[in-house]
Amino acid sequence: MYVFLKILVSALVIGAVTQIARRFPTYGGIIAALPLVSLLSIIWLHVQGEASERISTFSLGVLWGFPATAFLLVIVYLSLQHSLHLYAAIGLGLAGWALFLVLQDVVIKQAKIFFLS
């Protein structure tokens, strides 16, 4: 039952955001930037009885993914400004996102070695 409810609520949120974005692109972007998916996920985890520790770990994972997501959006924005096709812009953004995550992991591991040794 929860699966169908999650799908329905998530679809309604996405539908509402895209409708707002069609009429008011800037406001749609601001609303889309809200951590709606993260918050919905946290709520669903709580409703399904997950321990606070697991929800906290999930929240930290979202936080670690934020810089890479911002980098993806910058790449997509710049690509579209330079008249790249949408799917090419998204592809470049995803590649940049993955590369950012790998580099972020390397930098964090090196920082831990440097500061904790």
Summary of the structure (lengths in Angstrom):
residues: 117
radius of gyration: 17.6
end to end distance: 50.0
largest distance: 54.5
contacts: 277
relative contact order: 0.07
helix: 89%
strand: 0%
